[in-house]
Amino acid sequence: MLTFEQALEQLLAAVQPVEETRLVPLTAAAGRVLAAAQQSTVAVPPLANSAMDGYAMRAADVTAAGICLPVSQRIPAGTVGTPLQPGTAARIFTGAPIPEGADAVVMQERCEHGEGGVVINHVPRSGENIRLAGEDIALDTDILPAGLRLRPQDVALAAAAGLPELPVRRRVRVGIFFTGDELVQPGEPLPPGAIYNSNRYALRALLEGLGCEVRDLGTVPDQLDATRAALRHAAADNDLIVTSGGVSVGEEDHVKPAVEAEGRLDLWKIAIKPGKPLAFGEIRRSDAGKTWFIGLPGNPVSAMVTFLMLVRPFILRLQGLAATQPAVLPVTADFEWKKPDTRREFLRARLDATGRATLYPNQGAGVQSSLVWANGIVDIAPGQTVARGDTVRFIPFSELLA
């Protein structure tokens, strides 16, 4: 079996980002992966402006609190005033350009109406409450790097920099299907020996959450010919095929021989728990191309954990993202782990109000309730024991589900 690190390295080394790009308007850019670095078309702000509602003046004209200055003009946001005459003040509002000649703004709370003008009850310094031109973004500077999944704040920055649209990579197309004659869809009668197919809904949600275009082929019978046909069909117009179930060594597990017949299997067993049987390879297409293949275990917890720890970074690399690994937090263990495995273990855990990690009491690979109860995963190295109070590696679900 490969170690987790070896398997992840092999997955990431094999894949290259999709090459096709699209120009999309800013209204459709959030969640997409930026294909090329972007530069600002303007300085932000374009002119020096007021950070406060108040009065613009020359700092040299107010040498002591209580000086009264005549108000020579009123400058709302979006209006450029006239040059400020010495010995006067301009009524100014937040975001309005600073008039030529002024070098300070005193907030209105420190001013009061006086006979013949405004009384300044504060001695300003030059530059006070003024935002300088270009202090946020200089003209023609890089603002967004390639390989970034665009967040709302990234889209807002592009808008502030004058960019109406952005180049993004095409969405990754993923075909999914599920093997198992025991699988029944929710809402249908549940015969003896059958189970509802929860993995279908988990994988769809995980893939769509990553911004993939998902093609769902449903459930495939536990037959070699049917599995091969499903692989050929899914390979025709997808970048990646993800399946669940049928990757172990039982007589009814047909995914491994089907992949070997329709393409190539590069990886099968990984020294992790849960999720040892994970298949990775490629399926031949009729156009002489190839479609990547990843087969997940059928147990619900195994399927989700292997997806989050191995499939997710693979898809991020396929999407063209520069960063593929989640942030890991060092936290204090509020549990003991005295019987370590020879495999790397990913334990469902929750941080309490003090930031200490506790474990779900049943860590079985089929216990889906553990995933709902937990807010992250504790990453235990092979052979590692844990005593209460030790520092352990914690990966929040917030890092893995985005």
C-alpha positions in Angstrom: 0.0 0.0 0.0 1.1 3.5 -0.7 1.3 6.0 2.2 -1.1 8.9 2.2 1.7 11.3 1.1 2.8 9.1 -1.7 -0.8 8.7 -3.0 -1.4 12.5 -2.8 1.9 13.2 -4.6 1.0 10.7 -7.3 -2.4 12.2 -7.8 -1.2 15.8 -8.0 1.8 15.0 -10.2 -0.5 13.3 -12.8 -2.9 16.0 -13.4 -2.8 19.3 -15.4 -5.4 22.1 -15.2 -8.1 22.2 -17.9 -6.9 24.6 -20.6 -10.1 26.1 -21.9 -11.0 29.6 -20.5 -14.0 31.8 -20.5 -14.5 35.5 -20.2 -17.3 36.0 -17.7 -19.0 39.2 -16.3 -18.2 40.1 -12.7 -21.8 39.1 -11.8 -20.9 35.5 -12.8 -17.3 35.4 -11.6 -17.6 34.4 -7.9 -16.6 30.8 -7.3 -14.8 30.5 -10.6 -11.0 30.0 -10.9 -9.1 32.9 -12.3 -7.1 31.9 -15.4 -4.7 34.9 -15.6 -3.3 37.5 -13.3 -5.2 40.8 -13.4 -4.0 44.4 -13.2 -5.8 47.6 -12.1 -7.0 49.9 -14.9 -7.2 52.9 -12.5 -5.7 54.1 -9.3 -8.0 53.5 -6.2 -9.0 56.0 -5.1 -8.5 58.0 -8.3 -8.2 61.3 -6.4 -7.4 62.1 -2.8 -10.7 62.1 -0.9 -12.2 62.7 2.5 -12.4 59.9 5.0 -15.0 61.8 7.0 -18.0 64.1 6.9 -16.5 67.4 8.0 -14.6 70.4 6.8 -11.5 70.6 4.5 -9.0 73.3 5.3 -5.3 74.2 5.3 -3.8 72.9 8.5 -1.7 76.1 8.7 -4.8 78.2 9.0 -5.9 76.5 12.3 -3.1 77.1 14.8 -5.4 76.9 17.9 -8.8 75.4 18.8 -11.7 77.8 18.4 -10.6 79.5 15.2 -13.6 80.4 13.0 -13.2 80.0 9.2 -15.7 81.2 6.6 -17.2 78.3 4.5 -16.3 78.9 0.9 -17.9 75.9 -0.8 -19.8 72.6 -0.3 -18.4 69.4 -1.8 -20.5 66.3 -1.8 -19.2 62.9 -3.0 -19.0 62.7 -6.8 -18.3 66.5 -7.1 -14.9 68.1 -7.7 -14.6 71.4 -5.8 -12.7 74.6 -6.7 -9.3 75.4 -5.3 -9.6 76.3 -1.6 -9.0 79.9 -0.9 -6.5 80.5 2.0 -8.2 81.2 5.3 -11.4 79.4 4.4 -12.9 75.9 4.9 -15.0 73.7 2.6 -17.9 71.7 3.8 -17.0 68.1 2.6 -18.5 64.7 2.8 -17.1 61.2 3.0 -15.5 60.1 -0.4 -15.6 63.6 -1.9 -12.3 64.8 -3.6 -10.1 67.0 -1.5 -10.1 70.5 -3.1 -6.7 71.8 -4.3 -5.0 73.7 -1.6 -6.6 71.8 1.3 -4.4 69.4 3.3 -6.6 68.3 6.2 -10.2 67.4 7.1 -11.6 67.9 10.6 -14.6 65.7 11.3 -17.9 67.5 11.8 -18.2 66.4 15.4 -15.2 68.6 16.2 -16.7 71.6 14.5 -19.7 73.9 15.3 -21.5 76.7 13.5 -20.2 80.1 14.4 -21.0 83.6 13.4 -19.7 84.0 9.9 -18.4 80.5 9.4 -17.5 77.3 11.2 -15.6 77.1 14.5 -12.8 74.5 14.4 -12.4 73.0 17.9 -9.4 70.8 17.0 -6.0 71.6 15.7 -5.5 69.4 12.6 -2.3 68.0 11.3 -1.5 67.9 7.6 -2.9 64.8 6.0 -5.5 64.2 8.7 -8.6 62.2 7.5 -7.4 62.3 3.9 -7.2 59.1 1.7 -4.4 59.6 -0.8 -4.9 58.9 -4.5 -3.8 55.3 -5.2 -3.2 54.4 -1.5 -5.4 51.3 -2.0 -4.3 50.3 -5.5 -1.8 52.0 -7.8 -2.5 52.2 -11.5 -1.4 49.1 -13.5 -0.4 47.0 -10.5 -1.2 43.3 -10.0 -4.4 42.9 -8.0 -5.4 39.3 -8.4 -3.1 36.3 -9.1 -3.9 33.4 -11.5 -5.1 30.2 -9.9 -7.4 31.9 -7.4 -10.9 30.8 -6.6 -12.7 34.1 -6.8 -14.4 35.2 -3.6 -16.9 38.1 -3.2 -14.1 40.3 -2.0 -12.0 39.4 -5.1 -14.8 40.3 -7.4 -15.4 43.6 -5.6 -11.7 44.4 -5.9 -11.9 43.8 -9.7 -14.9 46.1 -9.9 -13.1 48.8 -7.9 -10.1 48.4 -10.3 -12.4 49.0 -13.3 -12.5 45.4 -14.7 -16.0 44.5 -16.1 -15.2 40.8 -16.8 -12.6 38.2 -15.8 -10.9 35.3 -17.6 -11.7 32.0 -15.8 -11.1 28.4 -16.4 -13.9 26.3 -17.8 -15.7 24.3 -15.1 -14.4 20.8 -14.6 -16.8 18.2 -15.9 -17.3 15.2 -13.6 -19.3 12.1 -14.3 -20.5 10.1 -11.3 -22.1 6.7 -10.9 -22.6 4.3 -8.1 -22.3 0.5 -8.0 -24.3 -1.9 -5.8 -27.4 -3.9 -6.3 -28.4 -3.1 -2.8 -28.7 0.6 -3.4 -32.2 2.2 -3.4 -33.1 5.9 -3.9 -34.7 7.8 -1.0 -38.4 7.8 -1.3 -38.6 4.3 -2.8 -39.6 1.2 -0.7 -36.7 -0.3 1.1 -36.6 -4.1 0.4 -34.8 -6.4 2.9 -31.1 -6.2 2.6 -31.2 -2.9 0.7 -29.9 0.5 1.8 -30.6 4.1 0.6 -27.9 5.6 -1.6 -26.6 8.4 0.6 -23.2 8.6 -1.3 -25.0 9.9 -4.4 -26.2 13.0 -2.6 -23.0 13.6 -0.7 -20.8 13.4 -3.8 -23.0 15.6 -5.9 -23.0 18.2 -3.1 -19.3 18.0 -2.6 -18.5 18.3 -6.3 -21.0 21.1 -6.9 -19.6 22.9 -3.8 -16.2 22.9 -5.6 -17.8 24.5 -8.7 -17.8 21.3 -10.9 -20.3 20.6 -13.6 -21.7 17.2 -12.5 -23.2 14.6 -14.8 -25.0 12.0 -12.7 -25.3 8.5 -14.3 -27.1 7.0 -11.3 -26.7 3.5 -10.1 -25.0 0.8 -12.2 -25.7 -3.0 -11.6 -23.0 -5.1 -10.1 -22.0 -6.6 -13.4 -18.7 -6.2 -15.2 -20.2 -5.4 -18.6 -22.5 -2.8 -17.1 -19.6 -1.2 -15.3 -17.5 -1.1 -18.4 -20.3 0.4 -20.4 -20.9 3.1 -17.7 -17.2 4.0 -17.8 -17.2 4.4 -21.6 -20.3 6.5 -21.4 -19.0 8.7 -18.7 -15.6 9.1 -20.3 -17.0 10.5 -23.5 -17.6 14.1 -22.3 -16.1 14.4 -18.8 -12.7 15.4 -17.4 -13.0 13.1 -14.5 -15.2 10.1 -13.5 -15.8 9.5 -9.8 -17.5 6.3 -8.6 -18.5 4.9 -5.2 -18.4 1.2 -4.3 -17.1 -1.8 -6.1 -13.4 -1.0 -5.6 -12.6 -3.8 -3.0 -11.7 -7.4 -3.8 -15.1 -9.2 -3.5 -16.6 -11.2 -6.2 -19.2 -8.5 -6.8 -16.6 -5.7 -7.0 -16.2 -5.0 -10.7 -14.8 -1.5 -10.8 -11.1 -2.5 -10.7 -11.3 -5.0 -13.6 -13.5 -2.7 -15.5 -11.1 0.2 -15.3 -8.2 -2.1 -16.3 -10.2 -3.3 -19.3 -11.2 0.2 -20.4 -8.0 2.1 -19.5 -5.3 1.9 -16.9 -5.2 1.6 -13.1 -2.3 3.5 -11.5 -3.2 3.3 -7.8 -5.5 1.1 -5.8 -4.7 0.6 -2.0 -3.7 3.4 0.3 -2.6 3.1 3.9 -5.3 5.3 5.4 -8.2 4.7 7.7 -11.0 5.0 6.8 -10.8 4.5 3.0 -8.0 2.0 2.1 -9.5 0.9 -1.2 -9.2 4.0 -3.5 -8.7 3.4 -7.2 -7.0 6.0 -9.5 -6.3 5.7 -13.2 -7.7 6.8 -16.6 -10.3 5.6 -19.1 -9.6 5.7 -22.9 -12.0 7.7 -25.0 -13.0 7.1 -28.6 -11.3 10.3 -29.7 -7.9 8.9 -28.5 -8.0 11.1 -25.4 -8.4 10.1 -21.8 -10.6 10.8 -18.8 -9.3 10.6 -15.3 -10.9 8.0 -13.0 -11.2 7.9 -9.2 -13.1 5.1 -7.5 -14.1 5.7 -3.9 -15.1 3.1 -1.3 -18.7 2.4 -0.7 -18.9 3.0 3.1 -20.3 6.5 3.5 -17.6 7.8 5.9 -14.8 6.3 3.9 -16.2 7.8 0.7 -16.4 11.3 2.2 -13.0 11.2 4.0 -11.2 10.0 0.9 -12.9 12.6 -1.2 -12.0 15.4 1.1 -8.4 14.3 1.7 -7.4 13.0 -1.8 -10.1 13.8 -4.5 -10.6 17.4 -3.4 -6.9 18.4 -4.0 -6.9 16.5 -7.3 -9.9 18.5 -8.5 -8.5 21.8 -7.2 -5.3 21.1 -9.3 -7.5 20.1 -12.3 -9.3 23.4 -11.9 -6.1 25.3 -12.0 -6.0 26.4 -8.3 -2.6 27.3 -7.0 -3.4 26.1 -3.4 -4.7 22.6 -2.9 -4.1 21.9 0.8 -6.3 22.9 3.7 -5.0 24.8 6.7 -4.2 22.6 9.7 -4.6 23.8 13.2 -2.6 22.6 16.2 -5.1 21.9 19.0 -5.2 20.2 22.4 -6.6 16.7 22.5 -9.4 16.1 25.0 -9.3 12.4 24.3 -6.9 9.4 24.4 -5.9 7.3 21.5 -4.1 4.3 22.8 -4.5 1.7 20.0 -3.0 3.3 16.9 -3.2 1.7 13.5 -0.4 1.1 11.0 -2.3 3.3 8.6 -2.8 7.1 8.8 -6.1 7.7 10.5 -8.6 10.5 10.0 -10.9 10.8 13.1 -14.1 12.7 13.2 -13.8 15.3 15.9 -15.3 18.5 17.3 -13.7 21.5 18.9 -15.4 22.5 22.1 -15.8 26.1 23.4 -12.3 26.1 24.7 -10.8 24.9 21.4 -10.0 21.4 22.6 -10.7 18.4 20.3 -13.1 15.7 21.3 -13.8 12.5 19.3 -17.1 11.0 18.2 -17.4 7.8 20.2 -18.0 5.5 17.3 -15.4 6.0 14.5 -16.8 3.2 12.3 -16.6 3.7 8.5 -20.4 3.5 8.1 -21.4 5.8 10.9 -22.6 8.9 9.0 -23.9 10.6 12.1 -20.2 11.1 13.1 -19.8 13.4 10.1 -22.8 15.5 11.1 -21.7 15.7 14.7 -18.1 16.7 13.9 -16.8 20.0 12.7 -13.5 18.7 11.5 -11.0 15.8 11.3 -8.1 14.9 13.6 -5.1 13.7 11.5 -3.3 10.9 13.3 0.0 9.6 11.9 0.6 5.9 11.5 1.5 4.4 14.9 0.8 7.6 16.8 -0.7 7.4 20.3 -2.5 10.4 21.8 -2.8 11.3 25.5 -5.2 13.8 26.8 -3.5 17.2 26.7 -1.3 16.4 23.6 -1.2 18.6 20.6 -2.9 17.1 17.5 -3.5 18.2 14.0 -7.0 19.4 13.3 -8.5 20.1 9.9 -11.7 22.1 10.1 -14.5 21.1 7.7 -14.7 24.8 6.8 -11.3 24.3 5.1 -12.4 21.1 3.4 -15.8 22.0 2.2 -14.9 25.1 0.1 
